[in-house]
């Protein structure tokens, strides 16, 4: 497989000292370049799914250049787009292939540049894609006339959800405007029923969906549950709430952790208390927050601290760190309260795997 990849990808693999090309990447290469099927890539976080999809796609783009945007990458979160942009842009550094991220934090001049010269990879959320269709409908044919692939990341996040229905409607509209059906590639680390995912991915197309048969490595996790009853409107000086924050401090001390909570206010409250305890005990302030209401710059800085192998960091987060972003080695995952869905809980556990 290595010899069949585009030269710039071979160079990237060599420079980054890859010890192997993973089984899912080999299987995906064969399915993407040797069939016309839609493809479902389902494996654990940090297993190489992104590369499994993009190495063959970029090879196809190199060998058969397009006349418009070649790949439409759709993500549920801006944070995931930013993370994947860095990874893909690094692969493309020595080429003239462009990757454009498109969301509210991206300057308008970058978006205008894509309209003038549509090419390469476009990374976008469903909401931004819908806004593009509404505001720039006259440019859609030019933008996507030669669209070959639609990569949908974290597809479990869209299935059986209003955003998923919205996304399928948008994709159907694009297909009608450009009068062709680009292949769809779905990525996920959290799927229970592959048949439902394949059916969802195929919606509105006449293609069949293929799934690489790659046995996953079995992994073990240690799961602990601690129940602390905290009444609503409780006094902040109550013994139970004090014990709760002390427990979180002790569980995260000298570790790289994510504390998942179900609301931004709870995230802020927890990290604020942990900072106060650390100051009182004269330990390092390694506590950060990551949610949609803080600036993209601060989120990016937090992600970099979490990715640093030797640096301890404790980040309070909502769903913004749940999906896809590879943060490297983590010592512990803590979930406060019950997550809203089973799939959300599994996805958060997989950050540790």
Steps between C-alpha positions, in 0.01 A plus 500: 500500500777747591639504145153581361450812710565845353870598528434783746317256729789255485733785595270601788497142635877478471562837673267410786665159549184294483583149617206348313194567291209382711257228386206741477707725274593213268137379482364850443753564222376194311131584542531869417716464190373167367121528552227759446337428837429730786734404785445476878819517707430411862782456751627643827614859550863553388492180293582679174151542350571849365811382319316186386252723318730774377813312384314330212282806433804728473670243278193504272503881502869502406451252215165636375478874579152651521342818365338607828507410868605134495414402859227634728589418864208544740549515877255560787740739677730791415760365744519174306535691171789701645673185624459312172605807299842494667544127432396517134682826431821339627464217246441753220785732595716409198212513248280758331185327633303730730295421808253770607322504835167683502327615817430816696860550612638492144562841330271584209791558262596131528144399414490740204826351372338156484205635300738658248710185463311194634737211559637250750327423830225698670445439874165622632214441747143420379378842616771687311436286193129580511577871538731478199223342291255773600731800456706384203268271305623639167855386580422145610526347152844656451610405851396133491463408130779243521451393862620139539483422874295602804672404826269511803686486831339364818192380312351351817456860615264564207303175486146507647536873565353814347847612390535172315174554312611855425831372364339237277267763354796729428694221329194408291467863393867517398464176301206644309680826428815334364311203346734236642537288813842535667613202704447524874749387762382485861735500798413402856651361818161431660261275311284222636305395191700525179196420285321815617810709435538357149131568426533859623818559299336367182186715533425678175759306297486192281830364631559212736710550813811297580654451844861382537510182708778591742502326841558756774761447767335414829562752772422514869389800700452557871165658571412641840179666620477729802162631615485835675153639562489875445165671535390781274568853630735356761716738699851507353645454849308179557723204590379286207589760235840566660572125505393479136757756380771351725433159345535644146824672601649180645391287201665736252813599693819448294304345215396593147121488513179616346205574729185474286190682619161553340494881510740788446409653837587176679834483317584856606393433859709185536817648352460815710486293820793281397709811438415629849593168662828485306585853611424415863709182487776674300490259208530594134208667324450257209124548468330608175156519342389400152150576375326689222474832687872565527711633215648276234848618603453390862355166391798442270743584782327252730515229232874558455558467875302176505699360205835570669624159616688612812269778621231434758170666418145472628232630264134544574303445182163450344436325170773711331767252610279193471530453127800397299778731618809292570655622826755222536552319829245569772526368856137531595156598376246629752131543425297711744134411504334274245577563132197567282543188284675163514691579179626823655627309804673239282659773289638668811637170632674441167703818546700298754531194274 
